[in-house]
Amino acid sequence: MEIVEKIKIGLKREASDSVTEKNTAIAMKSGTLPVYATPAMTALMEQVASQLAQEYLPEGWTSVGISISVAHISASPIGMKVHAEAEITAVDGRKISYKVTAFDESGEIGKGTHERFVVDEAKFMQKAAGKK
């Protein structure tokens, strides 16, 4: 069986968060304003994509992010609820491509693309540990 056999174009998942003082641009040192930080939005997008892939992978396998390109198009103040969606747009061997979108209660706040690569956890960690 192919490792990514169950991962299909069109699969979607969503994750949510709230804007707090901990994930503002000030707290994350990505800006000077108390609004949802671009790194926090990007992390939520990557989180949901990772969770979507993990749902379909066998034990001992995971996916790692290899690229992300996003635009943060609208600010969200503290207290606002936010959520991100990931949709699989392509599967090429063990590479999975996604469309990622983020929203707050007023509408779309970010969008972009993300790619992940499916790896054997033990082999990946062994290779990473070899860098010491």
C-alpha positions in Angstrom: 0.0 0.0 0.0 1.2 3.5 -0.9 1.8 5.6 2.2 -0.3 8.5 0.9 -3.0 6.4 -0.8 -5.8 7.7 1.4 -4.8 11.4 0.9 -6.9 12.8 -1.8 -7.4 16.1 -3.6 -10.4 18.0 -2.1 -10.0 16.8 1.5 -10.4 19.7 4.0 -10.0 20.5 7.6 -10.4 23.5 9.9 -8.9 24.7 13.2 -9.7 27.6 15.3 -8.1 30.0 17.7 -8.7 33.4 19.4 -6.7 36.5 19.3 -5.1 37.0 22.7 -2.2 39.1 24.0 0.1 36.1 23.5 -0.4 35.9 19.7 -0.3 39.5 18.8 2.3 41.1 16.6 3.8 42.8 19.7 4.1 39.5 21.7 5.5 37.6 18.7 7.9 40.5 17.8 6.6 40.7 14.3 5.2 44.2 14.6 4.3 46.9 17.0 0.5 46.6 17.1 -1.9 44.6 19.3 -3.4 42.6 16.4 -3.2 38.9 15.4 0.3 38.3 14.3 1.2 37.0 10.8 3.3 34.3 12.4 0.4 33.2 14.5 -1.9 33.1 11.4 0.7 31.2 9.5 1.2 28.7 12.3 -2.6 28.1 12.5 -2.6 27.4 8.7 0.3 25.0 9.0 -1.3 23.3 12.0 -4.5 22.5 10.2 -2.7 21.2 7.1 -0.5 19.0 9.3 -3.6 17.6 11.2 -5.3 16.9 7.9 -2.4 14.8 6.6 -1.9 13.1 9.9 -5.6 11.8 9.9 -4.7 9.6 6.9 -1.2 8.5 7.7 -0.2 5.2 9.3 1.5 5.0 12.6 5.1 5.9 12.5 4.6 8.4 9.6 4.1 12.1 9.7 4.4 15.1 7.4 6.8 18.0 7.6 6.3 21.5 6.2 8.5 22.3 3.2 7.1 25.6 2.0 4.5 28.2 2.8 3.5 31.4 1.0 0.8 33.5 2.5 -0.7 37.0 2.4 -2.1 38.5 5.6 -4.7 40.8 4.2 -6.7 42.0 7.2 -6.0 42.8 10.9 -7.8 41.0 13.7 -8.0 42.7 17.2 -7.6 41.0 20.6 -10.8 39.1 21.4 -11.7 38.1 17.8 -12.2 34.5 17.0 -10.1 33.2 14.1 -10.0 30.0 12.1 -8.0 28.5 9.3 -8.9 26.0 6.6 -6.6 23.7 4.6 -7.7 21.9 1.4 -5.5 19.4 -0.4 -5.0 20.6 -4.0 -2.4 18.1 -5.2 -0.6 14.9 -4.2 2.7 14.1 -6.0 4.3 11.1 -4.5 4.8 12.0 -0.9 4.4 15.8 -1.5 1.1 17.2 -0.5 0.0 20.7 -1.7 -2.7 22.8 0.1 -4.7 25.9 -0.4 -4.8 27.6 3.1 -7.2 30.3 4.1 -7.7 32.2 7.4 -10.8 34.0 8.6 -11.9 36.1 11.6 -15.5 36.9 12.5 -15.6 39.6 9.8 -14.3 37.5 6.9 -11.1 36.4 5.2 -7.9 37.6 6.8 -5.3 35.6 4.9 -4.7 33.1 2.1 -1.9 31.2 0.4 -0.4 27.9 -0.4 1.5 25.3 1.7 3.4 22.1 0.9 4.2 19.2 3.2 6.3 16.1 2.6 5.4 12.7 4.2 8.2 11.1 6.1 9.0 8.0 8.2 9.4 9.6 11.7 12.2 7.4 12.9 14.3 7.8 9.7 13.6 11.6 9.7 14.7 12.0 13.3 17.8 9.8 12.8 18.9 12.0 9.9 18.2 15.2 11.9 20.2 13.8 14.9 23.1 13.1 12.5 23.6 16.9 12.2 25.1 17.2 15.7 
